[in-house]
Amino acid sequence: MAAIKRLLPSFNRVLVEKIVLPKKSAGGILLPETSKQLNSGKVIAVGPGERDRDGKLIPVALKEGDHVLLPEYGGLEVKLAPEKEYLLFRENDILGTLCD
């Protein structure tokens, strides 16, 4: 049993678990790659924010558990647990928050 590491991002960084769509349906039918969904993920951890010129802390607008829209390219891939895809983004690189 491997221990899962905990990463606390620095500054305005956000750790996101990418939502990977299944390649097969529950009935075992292979899904075509043309049925692309949004490139999205779930926020796992956020940094404290960054400082402005006066030294005041500007907090990150996202919080743990938010579902976010990710750019197609970018982010730093981080391996914390097997079979899960984690990416580290700057807050500015995340395109938006997905709401129900």
Contact map, one row per residue, 1 for C-alpha under 8 A:
1110000000000000000000000000000000000000000000000000000000000000000000000000000000000000000000000000
1111000000000000000000000000000000000000000000000000000000000000000000000000000000000000000000000000
1111100000000000000000000000000000000000000000000000000000000000000000000000000000000000000000000000
0111110000000000000000000000000000000000000000000000000000000000000000000000000110000000000000000000
0011111000000000000000000000000000000000000000000000000000000000000000000000000110000000000000000000
0001111100000000000000000000000000000000000000000000000000000000000000000000000100000000000000000000
0000111110000000000000000000000000000000000010000000000000000000000000000000000000000000000000000000
0000011111000000000000000000000000000000000011100000000000000000000000000000000000000000000000000000
0000001111111110000000000000000000000000000011110000000000000000000000000000000000000000000000000000
0000000111111000000000000000000000000000000000111000000000000000000000000000000000000000000000000000
0000000011111000000000000000000000000000000000111100000000000000000000000000000000000000000000000000
0000000011111100000000000000000000000000000001111100000000110000000000000000000000000000011000000000
0000000011111110000000000000000000000000000001101000000000000000000000000000000000000001111000000000
0000000010011111000000000000000000000000001111100000000000000000000000000000000000000001111000000000
0000000010001111100000000000000000000000001111000000000000000000000000000000000000000111100000000000
0000000000000111110000000000000000000000111110000000000000000000000000000000000000000111100000000000
0000000000000011111000000000000000000000111100000000000000000000000000000000000000011110000000000000
0000000000000001111100000000000000000011110000000000000000000000000000000000000000011110000000000000
0000000000000000111110000000000000000011110000000000000000000000000000000000000000000000000000000000
0000000000000000011111000000000000000000000000000000000000000000000000000000000000000000000000000000
0000000000000000001111100000000000001000000000000000000000000000000000000000000000000000000000000000
0000000000000000000111111000000000000000000000000000000000000000000000000000000000000000000000000000
0000000000000000000011111000011100000000000000000000000000000000000000000000000000000000000000000000
0000000000000000000001111111111000000000000000000000000000000000000000000000000000000000000000000000
0000000000000000000001111111111000000000000000000000000000000000000000000000000000000000000000000000
0000000000000000000000011111100000000000000000000000000000000000000000000000000000000000000000000000
0000000000000000000000011111100000000000000000000000000000000000000000000000000000000000000000000000
0000000000000000000000011111110000000000000000000000000000000000000000000000000000000000000000000000
0000000000000000000000011111111000000000000000000000000000000000000000000000000000000000000000000000
0000000000000000000000111001111100000000000000000000000000000000000000000000000000000000000000000000
0000000000000000000000111000111110100000000000000000000000000000000000000000000000000000000000000000
0000000000000000000000100000011111100000000000000000000000000000000000000000000000000000000000000000
0000000000000000000000000000001111110000000000000000000000000000000000000000000000000000000000000000
0000000000000000000000000000000111110000000000000000000000000000000000000000000000000000000000000000
0000000000000000000000000000001111111000000000000000000000000000000000000000000000000000000000000000
0000000000000000000000000000000011111100000000000000000000000000000000000000000000000000000000000000
0000000000000000000010000000000000111110000000000000000000000000000000000000000000000000000000000000
0000000000000000000000000000000000011111000000000000000000000000000010000000000000000000000000000000
0000000000000000011000000000000000001111100000000000000000000000000011110000000000000000000000000000
0000000000000000011000000000000000000111110000000000000000000000001111000000000000000000000000000000
0000000000000001111000000000000000000011111000000000000000000000001111000000000000000000000000000000
0000000000000001111000000000000000000001111100000000000000000001111100000000000000000000000000000000
0000000000000111100000000000000000000000111111000000000000000111111100000000000000000000000000000000
0000000000000111100000000000000000000000011111000000000000000001100000000000000000000000000000000000
0000001110000111000000000000000000000000001111100000000000000011000000000000000000000000000000000000
0000000110011110000000000000000000000000001111110000000000010111000000000000000000000000000000000000
0000000111111100000000000000000000000000000011111000000000010000000000000000000000000000000000000000
0000000011110000000000000000000000000000000001111100000000110000000000000000000000000000000000000000
0000000001111000000000000000000000000000000000111110000011110000000000000000000000000000000000000000
0000000000110000000000000000000000000000000000011111000011110000000000000000000000000000000000000000
0000000000000000000000000000000000000000000000001111111111000000000000000000000000000000000000000000
0000000000000000000000000000000000000000000000000111111111000000000000000000000000000000000000000000
0000000000000000000000000000000000000000000000000011111100000000000000000000000000000000000000000000
0000000000000000000000000000000000000000000000000011111100000000000000000000000000000000000000000000
0000000000000000000000000000000000000000000000000011111110000000000000000000000000000000000000000000
0000000000000000000000000000000000000000000000000011111111000000000000000000000000000000000000000000
0000000000000000000000000000000000000000000000001111001111100000000000000000000000000000000000000000
0000000000000000000000000000000000000000000000001111000111110000000000000000000000000000000000000000
0000000000010000000000000000000000000000000000011100000011111000000000000000000000000000000000000000
0000000000010000000000000000000000000000000001111100000001111110000000000000000000000000001000000000
0000000000000000000000000000000000000000000000000000000000111110000000000000000000000000000000000000
0000000000000000000000000000000000000000001001000000000000011111010000000000000000000000001000000000
0000000000000000000000000000000000000000001011000000000000011111110000000000000000000000000000000000
0000000000000000000000000000000000000000011111000000000000000111110000000000000000000000000000000000
0000000000000000000000000000000000000000011100000000000000000011111000000000000000000000000000000000
0000000000000000000000000000000000000000011000000000000000000111111100000000000000000000000000001100
0000000000000000000000000000000000000001111000000000000000000000111110000000000000000000000000001110
0000000000000000000000000000000000000001111000000000000000000000011111000000000000000000000001111100
0000000000000000000000000000000000000111100000000000000000000000001111100000000000000000000001111100
0000000000000000000000000000000000000011100000000000000000000000000111110000000000000000000011110000
0000000000000000000000000000000000000010000000000000000000000000000011111100000000000000000011100000
0000000000000000000000000000000000000010000000000000000000000000000001111100000000000000000000000000
0000000000000000000000000000000000000000000000000000000000000000000000111110000000000000000000000000
0000000000000000000000000000000000000000000000000000000000000000000000111111000000000000100000000000
0000000000000000000000000000000000000000000000000000000000000000000000001111100000000011110000000000
0000000000000000000000000000000000000000000000000000000000000000000000000111110000000011100000000000
0000000000000000000000000000000000000000000000000000000000000000000000000011111000001111000000000000
0000000000000000000000000000000000000000000000000000000000000000000000000001111100001111000000000000
0000000000000000000000000000000000000000000000000000000000000000000000000000111111011100000000000000
0001110000000000000000000000000000000000000000000000000000000000000000000000011111010100000000000000
0001100000000000000000000000000000000000000000000000000000000000000000000000001111110000000000000000
0000000000000000000000000000000000000000000000000000000000000000000000000000001111110000000000000000
0000000000000000000000000000000000000000000000000000000000000000000000000000000011111000000000000000
0000000000000000110000000000000000000000000000000000000000000000000000000000001111111100000000000000
0000000000000000110000000000000000000000000000000000000000000000000000000000111000111110000000000000
0000000000000011110000000000000000000000000000000000000000000000000000000000111100011111000000000000
0000000000000011110000000000000000000000000000000000000000000000000000000011110000001111100000000000
0000000000001111000000000000000000000000000000000000000000000000000000000011110000000111110000000000
0000000000001111000000000000000000000000000000000000000000000000000000000111000000000011111011000000
0000000000011100000000000000000000000000000000000000000000000000000000000010000000000001111111000000
0000000000011100000000000000000000000000000000000000000000010100000000000000000000000000111111000000
0000000000000000000000000000000000000000000000000000000000000000000000000000000000000000011111100000
0000000000000000000000000000000000000000000000000000000000000000000001100000000000000000111111100000
0000000000000000000000000000000000000000000000000000000000000000000111100000000000000000111111110000
0000000000000000000000000000000000000000000000000000000000000000000111100000000000000000000111111000
0000000000000000000000000000000000000000000000000000000000000000000111000000000000000000000001111100
0000000000000000000000000000000000000000000000000000000000000000011110000000000000000000000000111110
0000000000000000000000000000000000000000000000000000000000000000011110000000000000000000000000011111
0000000000000000000000000000000000000000000000000000000000000000001000000000000000000000000000001111
0000000000000000000000000000000000000000000000000000000000000000000000000000000000000000000000000111
